[in-house]
Amino acid sequence: MKLLDIVKTKIVKLHTCSAAYLLAHAAWSACDHRELPGPSALEMSATLDAGNLELVNYLQRITTMDDYSNPDQAEMLRWLDQAGYTSYVAKQLKTTRKKLVDWE
């Protein structure tokens, strides 16, 4: 998928900055069928510039892309794992679960 290639290129370009990890988390959330939560809207708004926010918006609508492909999503997940982003995403999900509050 063209979108996933663009996101991958952007993550590589950003390397180790916070924006790279947020894009990786958003891509993971868009590609993983287990419906894992993505990064928080507040964190994305505070960290990502307009261009990267636009990429996240496209990731949120990934199934509407003309070249939508489950195999490409699986490949993106493999790439994120090989590039070392799995541990970041797992840590964020673990932290998120600990911070959930029952308001009832």
Contacts in CASP RR format, 6 or more apart in sequence:
PFRMAT RR
TARGET T0000
AUTHOR 0000-0000-0000
METHOD contacts of the structure
MODEL  1
MKLLDIVKTKIVKLHTCSAAYLLAHAAWSACDHRELPGPSALEMSATLDA
GNLELVNYLQRITTMDDYSNPDQAEMLRWLDQAGYTSYVAKQLKTTRKKL
VDWE
1 62 0 8 1.000
1 65 0 8 1.000
1 67 0 8 1.000
1 68 0 8 1.000
1 69 0 8 1.000
1 72 0 8 1.000
1 73 0 8 1.000
1 76 0 8 1.000
2 65 0 8 1.000
2 67 0 8 1.000
3 55 0 8 1.000
3 58 0 8 1.000
3 59 0 8 1.000
3 62 0 8 1.000
3 65 0 8 1.000
3 67 0 8 1.000
4 27 0 8 1.000
4 31 0 8 1.000
4 72 0 8 1.000
4 73 0 8 1.000
4 75 0 8 1.000
4 76 0 8 1.000
6 55 0 8 1.000
7 23 0 8 1.000
7 27 0 8 1.000
7 55 0 8 1.000
7 59 0 8 1.000
7 76 0 8 1.000
8 27 0 8 1.000
8 76 0 8 1.000
8 79 0 8 1.000
10 20 0 8 1.000
10 23 0 8 1.000
10 52 0 8 1.000
10 55 0 8 1.000
11 20 0 8 1.000
11 23 0 8 1.000
11 24 0 8 1.000
11 27 0 8 1.000
11 83 0 8 1.000
11 85 0 8 1.000
14 20 0 8 1.000
14 23 0 8 1.000
18 47 0 8 1.000
19 47 0 8 1.000
19 48 0 8 1.000
19 49 0 8 1.000
19 52 0 8 1.000
21 85 0 8 1.000
21 88 0 8 1.000
22 39 0 8 1.000
22 43 0 8 1.000
22 44 0 8 1.000
22 47 0 8 1.000
22 48 0 8 1.000
22 52 0 8 1.000
22 56 0 8 1.000
23 48 0 8 1.000
23 52 0 8 1.000
23 55 0 8 1.000
23 56 0 8 1.000
24 80 0 8 1.000
24 83 0 8 1.000
24 85 0 8 1.000
24 88 0 8 1.000
24 89 0 8 1.000
25 38 0 8 1.000
25 39 0 8 1.000
25 85 0 8 1.000
25 88 0 8 1.000
25 89 0 8 1.000
25 92 0 8 1.000
26 38 0 8 1.000
26 39 0 8 1.000
26 44 0 8 1.000
26 55 0 8 1.000
26 56 0 8 1.000
26 59 0 8 1.000
27 59 0 8 1.000
27 76 0 8 1.000
27 80 0 8 1.000
28 36 0 8 1.000
28 38 0 8 1.000
28 77 0 8 1.000
28 80 0 8 1.000
28 85 0 8 1.000
28 89 0 8 1.000
29 36 0 8 1.000
29 37 0 8 1.000
29 38 0 8 1.000
29 39 0 8 1.000
29 59 0 8 1.000
30 59 0 8 1.000
30 60 0 8 1.000
30 62 0 8 1.000
30 73 0 8 1.000
31 62 0 8 1.000
31 73 0 8 1.000
31 74 0 8 1.000
31 76 0 8 1.000
31 77 0 8 1.000
32 77 0 8 1.000
36 89 0 8 1.000
36 93 0 8 1.000
37 93 0 8 1.000
37 96 0 8 1.000
38 92 0 8 1.000
39 92 0 8 1.000
44 53 0 8 1.000
44 56 0 8 1.000
45 53 0 8 1.000
48 56 0 8 1.000
58 65 0 8 1.000
62 68 0 8 1.000
62 73 0 8 1.000
80 86 0 8 1.000
80 89 0 8 1.000
END
